Amino acid sequence: MTEKITGTVQAVSQKEKTFGIRIKDQWYNGFGQTKINKGDIYEIEFTTKEVDGRIFRNITKANRIEEETKEEWNGTYPTDKESKVVPKVYHEDEKNRRCAIIKAVDFVMATQKTENMDIGQLIELITQLAKAFESYISKG
Protein backbone atom coordinates (compact mmCIF):
# COMPACT_ATOMS: atom_id res chain seq x y z
CA MET A 1 0.00 0.00 0.00
CA THR A 2 1.31 3.44 -0.95
CA GLU A 3 1.36 6.17 1.70
CA LYS A 4 2.12 9.92 1.46
CA ILE A 5 3.90 12.43 3.66
CA THR A 6 4.78 16.09 3.15
CA GLY A 7 7.44 17.94 5.08
CA THR A 8 10.79 19.66 5.25
CA VAL A 9 13.79 17.46 4.52
CA GLN A 10 15.79 17.36 7.77
CA ALA A 11 18.75 15.33 6.46
CA VAL A 12 20.00 13.63 3.29
CA SER A 13 22.24 10.57 3.07
CA GLN A 14 23.76 9.73 -0.34
CA LYS A 15 25.53 6.46 -1.02
CA GLU A 16 26.79 5.01 -4.29
CA LYS A 17 23.53 3.30 -5.31
CA THR A 18 20.99 4.46 -2.72
CA PHE A 19 19.96 7.53 -0.78
CA GLY A 20 17.90 8.36 2.26
CA ILE A 21 16.00 11.45 3.36
CA ARG A 22 14.62 12.24 6.79
CA ILE A 23 11.26 13.97 7.08
CA LYS A 24 9.47 14.41 10.41
CA ASP A 25 12.13 12.28 12.15
CA GLN A 26 11.55 9.25 9.87
CA TRP A 27 13.95 7.96 7.20
CA TYR A 28 12.75 7.19 3.66
CA ASN A 29 14.96 5.36 1.14
CA GLY A 30 15.40 5.53 -2.62
CA PHE A 31 17.63 4.07 -5.29
CA GLY A 32 20.15 5.98 -7.40
CA GLN A 33 21.38 9.55 -6.96
CA THR A 34 19.17 12.30 -5.57
CA LYS A 35 18.96 16.07 -6.06
CA ILE A 36 16.94 16.48 -2.87
CA ASN A 37 18.57 18.92 -0.44
CA LYS A 38 18.24 19.50 3.27
CA GLY A 39 15.66 22.25 3.82
CA ASP A 40 13.64 21.45 0.68
CA ILE A 41 9.97 20.69 1.14
CA TYR A 42 8.76 17.49 -0.49
CA GLU A 43 5.66 15.39 -0.80
CA ILE A 44 6.75 11.78 -1.09
CA GLU A 45 4.89 8.59 -1.78
CA PHE A 46 6.34 5.46 -0.26
CA THR A 47 5.70 1.82 0.52
CA THR A 48 6.52 0.23 3.85
CA LYS A 49 8.21 -3.16 4.05
CA GLU A 50 9.34 -5.11 7.10
CA VAL A 51 12.39 -7.34 6.80
CA ASP A 52 13.82 -9.20 9.80
CA GLY A 53 12.08 -6.86 12.20
CA ARG A 54 13.37 -3.71 10.45
CA ILE A 55 10.97 -1.30 8.75
CA PHE A 56 11.93 0.11 5.35
CA ARG A 57 10.09 3.06 3.80
CA ASN A 58 10.87 2.92 0.08
CA ILE A 59 10.20 6.08 -1.94
CA THR A 60 8.10 5.51 -5.05
CA LYS A 61 7.56 9.17 -5.98
CA ALA A 62 8.91 12.53 -4.75
CA ASN A 63 7.54 15.96 -5.63
CA ARG A 64 9.18 19.19 -4.52
CA ILE A 65 6.72 21.74 -3.14
CA GLU A 66 7.52 25.19 -4.55
CA GLU A 67 4.39 27.16 -3.88
CA GLU A 68 4.22 30.03 -1.43
CA THR A 69 2.16 29.81 1.70
CA LYS A 70 -1.51 30.69 1.42
CA GLU A 71 -1.05 33.36 4.07
CA GLU A 72 0.98 36.42 3.22
CA TRP A 73 4.70 35.82 3.67
CA ASN A 74 6.17 38.08 6.35
CA GLY A 75 9.79 37.95 5.17
CA THR A 76 11.05 35.47 7.76
CA TYR A 77 11.98 31.88 7.11
CA PRO A 78 10.42 29.05 9.11
CA THR A 79 12.55 26.65 11.12
CA ASP A 80 12.62 22.89 10.47
CA LYS A 81 10.06 22.45 13.26
CA GLU A 82 7.48 24.70 11.56
CA SER A 83 5.28 23.31 8.83
CA LYS A 84 4.96 26.40 6.62
CA VAL A 85 5.97 26.08 2.98
CA VAL A 86 9.03 28.20 2.18
CA PRO A 87 8.77 30.41 -0.92
CA LYS A 88 10.78 29.22 -3.92
CA VAL A 89 13.00 32.32 -3.75
CA TYR A 90 14.52 30.98 -0.52
CA HIS A 91 15.70 27.83 -2.23
CA GLU A 92 17.43 29.34 -5.24
CA ASP A 93 17.80 33.11 -5.18
CA GLU A 94 18.41 33.54 -1.47
CA LYS A 95 20.99 30.74 -1.27
CA ASN A 96 22.80 32.22 -4.27
CA ARG A 97 22.68 35.72 -2.79
CA ARG A 98 24.06 34.58 0.57
CA CYS A 99 26.82 32.62 -1.12
CA ALA A 100 27.72 35.63 -3.29
CA ILE A 101 27.92 37.97 -0.29
CA ILE A 102 30.17 35.55 1.60
CA LYS A 103 32.44 35.19 -1.45
CA ALA A 104 32.58 38.98 -1.91
CA VAL A 105 33.54 39.60 1.73
CA ASP A 106 36.17 36.84 1.58
CA PHE A 107 37.58 38.28 -1.66
CA VAL A 108 37.78 41.83 -0.28
CA MET A 109 39.40 40.69 2.97
CA ALA A 110 41.97 38.61 1.08
CA THR A 111 42.90 41.11 -1.62
CA GLN A 112 42.18 44.66 -0.44
CA LYS A 113 43.77 46.91 2.14
CA THR A 114 40.56 47.92 3.87
CA GLU A 115 41.99 50.01 6.72
CA ASN A 116 42.06 53.15 4.51
CA MET A 117 38.44 52.73 3.33
CA ASP A 118 35.47 54.25 5.08
CA ILE A 119 32.50 52.00 5.75
CA GLY A 120 30.51 53.40 2.82
CA GLN A 121 33.29 52.58 0.35
CA LEU A 122 33.69 49.12 1.81
CA ILE A 123 29.95 48.39 1.58
CA GLU A 124 29.83 49.67 -2.01
CA LEU A 125 32.78 47.48 -3.03
CA ILE A 126 31.30 44.38 -1.39
CA THR A 127 27.87 45.08 -2.93
CA GLN A 128 29.32 45.37 -6.44
CA LEU A 129 31.34 42.18 -6.03
CA ALA A 130 28.37 40.30 -4.55
CA LYS A 131 26.20 41.26 -7.54
CA ALA A 132 28.86 39.97 -9.93
CA PHE A 133 29.31 36.75 -7.96
CA GLU A 134 25.52 36.26 -7.74
CA SER A 135 25.16 36.64 -11.50
CA TYR A 136 27.89 34.06 -12.04
CA ILE A 137 26.50 31.62 -9.45
CA SER A 138 22.93 31.89 -10.79
CA LYS A 139 24.07 30.84 -14.26
CA GLY A 140 25.31 27.64 -12.62
C-alpha positions, 0 to 999 in steps of 0.5 A, a space after each residue: 500500500 502506498 502512503 504519502 507524507 509532506 514535510 521539510 527534509 531534515 537530512 539527506 544521506 547519499 551512497 553510491 547506489 541508494 539515498 535516504 532522506 529524513 522527514 518528520 524524524 523518519 527515514 525514507 529510502 530511494 535508489 540511485 542519486 538524488 537532487 533532494 537537499 536539506 531544507 527542501 519541502 517534499 511530498 513523497 509517496 512510499 511503501 513500507 516493508 518489514 524485513 527481519 524486524 526492520 521497517 523500510 520506507 521505500 520512496 516511489 515518488 517525490 515531488 518538490 513543493 515550490 508554492 508560497 504559503 496561502 497566508 501572506 509571507 512576512 519575510 522570515 523563514 520558518 525553522 525545520 520544526 514549523 510546517 509552513 511552505 518556504 517560498 521558492 526564492 529561498 531555495 534558489 535566489 536567497 541561497 545564491 545571494 548569501 553565497 555571493 555575499 560571503 564570497 565577496 567579503 572573503 575576496 575583499 578581505 583577502 585582496 584589499 587593504 581595507 583600513 584606509 576605506 570608510 564604511 561606505 566605500 567598503 559596503 559599495 565594493 562588497 555590494 558590487 562584487 556580490 552582484 557579480 558573484 551572484 550573477 555568475 552563481 545563478 548561471 550555474 
